[in-house]
Amino acid sequence: MITRIIASLAALSVSLGFCITAALAEEMVAYKVVDDIEIQDSLTGKPGDPAQGRKLAIDRKLGNCLACHSLPIPEQQFHGETGPDLAGVGSRLTPGEIRLRVVNPKLVNPDTMMPAFYRVTGLNRVMKDFAGKPILTAEQVEDVVAYLMTLKED
């Protein structure tokens, strides 16, 4: 469905004299939200890399999870306090529930301040350089999901 929407927008943009790159259309992967709580299927069809996901979670220019969440990453200072503590999240949520929260948390909680990391439409006040681009790629989303699933309660 998302792929069809992007294709339709691409056709419309060409007719209006704008350009949407083929890379954008290829970059976005269609997904299905199940029971309004999860995206069960991997966006890439394969598991993510937890080590890479950890790097993304602490990268202040990409995932930036630490801006709002506390994580069991003692070598990093200044963990956020506005979002829930993510220690043990892998015991509380399924991979699909985490995936939905990373892709588009507004589908779980419309009032959340957490950004959608895999969404390009329906956004407000997007910087020109980032318009039409997700914060994370599908592979990066899967890496973050894989990392967060390693965070189990004792």
Backbone hydrogen bonds in HBPLUS format (Angstrom, degrees):
<---DONOR---> <-ACCEPTOR-->    atom                        ^
c    i                          cat <-CA-CA->   ^        H-A-AA   ^      H-
h    n   atom  resd res      DA  || num        DHA   H-A  angle D-A-AA Bond
n    s   type  num  typ     dist DA aas  dist angle  dist       angle   num
A0005-ILE N   A0001-MET O   2.94 MM   4  6.26 152.9  2.01 149.7 157.6     1
A0006-ILE N   A0002-ILE O   2.86 MM   4  6.16 163.4  1.89 157.0 160.8     2
A0007-ALA N   A0003-THR O   2.89 MM   4  6.10 159.3  1.94 147.7 153.9     3
A0008-SER N   A0004-ARG O   2.90 MM   4  6.09 156.3  1.96 145.4 151.7     4
A0009-LEU N   A0005-ILE O   2.86 MM   4  6.14 157.3  1.91 151.4 157.8     5
A0010-ALA N   A0006-ILE O   2.82 MM   4  6.03 151.6  1.90 148.1 156.5     6
A0011-ALA N   A0007-ALA O   2.98 MM   4  6.27 159.1  2.03 149.1 153.8     7
A0012-LEU N   A0008-SER O   2.94 MM   4  6.15 162.2  1.97 149.0 154.3     8
A0013-SER N   A0009-LEU O   2.76 MM   4  5.89 157.9  1.80 147.4 154.1     9
A0014-VAL N   A0010-ALA O   2.99 MM   4  6.21 153.1  2.06 146.9 153.4    10
A0015-SER N   A0011-ALA O   3.10 MM   4  6.36 160.1  2.14 147.0 152.2    11
A0016-LEU N   A0012-LEU O   2.99 MM   4  6.24 131.9  2.23 141.1 154.6    12
A0018-PHE N   A0013-SER O   2.62 MM   5  4.80 155.0  1.68 156.6 149.6    13
A0017-GLY N   A0014-VAL O   3.03 MM   3  4.99 155.6  2.10 100.6 108.4    14
A0024-LEU N   A0021-THR O   3.19 MM   3  5.49 128.9  2.47 101.3 112.3    15
A0026-GLU N   A0022-ALA O   2.94 MM   4  6.19 154.8  2.00 152.9 160.3    16
A0027-GLU N   A0023-ALA O   2.77 MM   4  5.80 140.3  1.93 142.1 153.9    17
A0027-GLU N   A0024-LEU O   3.07 MM   3  4.91 119.7  2.45  91.6 107.3    18
A0028-MET N   A0024-LEU O   3.23 MM   4  6.44 156.9  2.29 160.0 160.5    19
A0034-VAL N   A0038-GLU O   2.67 MM   4  5.37 167.3  1.69 167.1 170.1    20
A0037-ILE N   A0034-VAL O   3.06 MM   3  6.16 173.1  2.06 134.7 135.6    21
A0038-GLU N   A0034-VAL O   3.30 MM   4  5.37 152.4  2.38 141.7 148.5    22
A0039-ILE N   A0096-GLY O   3.03 MM  57  4.59 161.0  2.07 116.8 116.0    23
A0053-GLY N   A0049-ASP O   2.87 MM   4  6.13 154.2  1.94 152.7 161.4    24
A0054-ARG N   A0050-PRO O   2.88 MM   4  6.11 148.0  1.99 146.3 153.4    25
A0055-LYS N   A0051-ALA O   3.24 MM   4  6.54 156.8  2.30 141.3 146.6    26
A0056-LEU N   A0052-GLN O   2.99 MM   4  6.33 154.7  2.05 148.5 155.6    27
A0057-ALA N   A0053-GLY O   2.89 MM   4  6.09 154.6  1.95 147.3 154.3    28
A0058-ILE N   A0054-ARG O   3.23 MM   4  6.50 143.7  2.37 146.5 154.1    29
A0059-ASP N   A0055-LYS O   3.01 MM   4  6.02 118.2  2.40 137.7 153.5    30
A0059-ASP N   A0056-LEU O   3.22 MM   3  4.99 144.4  2.36  94.4 104.7    31
A0065-CYS N   A0057-ALA O   2.96 MM   8  5.04 131.0  2.20 129.7 144.4    32
A0062-LEU N   A0059-ASP O   3.20 MM   3  5.46 161.9  2.23 110.9 116.3    33
A0064-ASN N   A0059-ASP O   2.89 MM   5  5.28 135.3  2.09 142.6 149.5    34
A0067-ALA N   A0064-ASN O   3.08 MM   3  5.67 162.4  2.11 115.8 121.3    35
A0068-CYS N   A0065-CYS O   3.22 MM   3  6.05 150.4  2.31 120.6 125.4    36
A0069-HIS N   A0065-CYS O   2.89 MM   4  5.77 158.9  1.93 157.5 162.6    37
A0080-GLY N   A0066-LEU O   2.68 MM  14  5.48 127.7  1.95 136.4 152.7    38
A0083-GLY N   A0068-CYS O   2.76 MM  15  5.03 162.3  1.79 139.9 138.0    39
A0086-LEU N   A0070-SER O   2.90 MM  16  6.06 169.0  1.91 168.9 169.7    40
A0073-ILE N   A0071-LEU O   2.70 MM   2  5.40 138.0  1.87 106.7  93.3    41
A0076-GLN N   A0073-ILE O   3.14 MM   3  5.88 166.1  2.16 122.6 127.0    42
A0089-VAL N   A0086-LEU O   3.08 MM   3  5.14 162.1  2.12 129.0 125.8    43
A0091-SER N   A0088-GLY O   2.96 MM   3  5.51 158.3  2.01 117.1 124.1    44
A0092-ARG N   A0089-VAL O   3.06 MM   3  5.02 134.6  2.27  96.3 109.3    45
A0093-LEU N   A0089-VAL O   2.99 MM   4  6.03 154.5  2.05 162.0 164.2    46
A0090-GLY N   A0151-LEU O   2.77 MM  61  4.95 140.1  1.93 141.6 144.9    47
A0098-ILE N   A0094-THR O   3.03 MM   4  6.33 160.3  2.07 156.7 161.8    48
A0099-ARG N   A0095-PRO O   2.80 MM   4  5.98 161.5  1.84 150.0 156.0    49
A0100-LEU N   A0096-GLY O   3.07 MM   4  6.26 161.1  2.11 144.6 148.2    50
A0101-ARG N   A0097-GLU O   3.21 MM   4  6.40 157.6  2.27 140.3 146.3    51
A0102-VAL N   A0098-ILE O   2.96 MM   4  6.28 142.2  2.11 151.6 162.5    52
A0102-VAL N   A0099-ARG O   3.19 MM   3  5.20 126.9  2.49  95.5 108.9    53
A0103-VAL N   A0099-ARG O   2.83 MM   4  5.99 171.0  1.84 159.5 162.3    54
A0104-ASN N   A0100-LEU O   2.87 MM   4  5.78 163.5  1.90 151.7 155.2    55
A0117-PHE N   A0102-VAL O   3.02 MM  15  5.76 156.0  2.08 166.8 167.4    56
A0118-TYR N   A0103-VAL O   3.17 MM  15  4.51 159.9  2.21 130.5 126.3    57
A0107-LEU N   A0104-ASN O   3.14 MM   3  6.01 166.5  2.16 124.6 128.2    58
A0108-VAL N   A0105-PRO O   2.98 MM   3  5.37 148.7  2.08 109.6 118.8    59
A0109-ASN N   A0105-PRO O   2.93 MM   4  6.21 167.4  1.94 157.2 161.1    60
A0112-THR N   A0109-ASN O   3.00 MM   3  5.49 171.8  2.01 124.8 126.6    61
A0136-LEU N   A0117-PHE O   2.93 MM  19  5.53 169.1  1.94 158.3 155.2    62
A0130-PHE N   A0127-MET O   2.86 MM   3  5.41 148.7  1.96 117.9 127.6    63
A0131-ALA N   A0127-MET O   3.11 MM   4  6.26 119.4  2.49 148.4 163.6    64
A0131-ALA N   A0128-LYS O   3.32 MM   3  5.25 153.7  2.39 100.3 107.8    65
A0133-LYS N   A0130-PHE O   3.10 MM   3  5.49 150.8  2.19 140.4 136.7    66
A0141-VAL N   A0137-THR O   2.92 MM   4  6.22 154.3  1.99 152.3 159.4    67
A0142-GLU N   A0138-ALA O   3.07 MM   4  6.38 161.6  2.11 149.2 153.3    68
A0143-ASP N   A0139-GLU O   2.93 MM   4  6.24 145.4  2.05 143.8 154.2    69
A0144-VAL N   A0140-GLN O   2.95 MM   4  6.22 160.0  1.99 152.3 156.2    70
A0145-VAL N   A0141-VAL O   2.94 MM   4  6.22 162.3  1.97 154.0 159.2    71
A0146-ALA N   A0142-GLU O   2.91 MM   4  6.06 159.3  1.96 143.6 149.4    72
A0147-TYR N   A0143-ASP O   2.95 MM   4  6.23 156.0  2.01 148.0 154.4    73
A0148-LEU N   A0144-VAL O   2.87 MM   4  6.10 174.4  1.87 158.8 160.1    74
A0149-MET N   A0145-VAL O   2.95 MM   4  6.12 146.5  2.07 147.4 156.5    75
A0150-THR N   A0147-TYR O   2.87 MM   3  5.32 149.2  1.97 111.1 121.1    76
A0151-LEU N   A0148-LEU O   3.14 MM   3  5.40 155.1  2.21 105.8 113.4    77
A0152-LYS N   A0150-THR O   3.02 MM   2  5.79 121.8  2.37 111.2  94.9    78
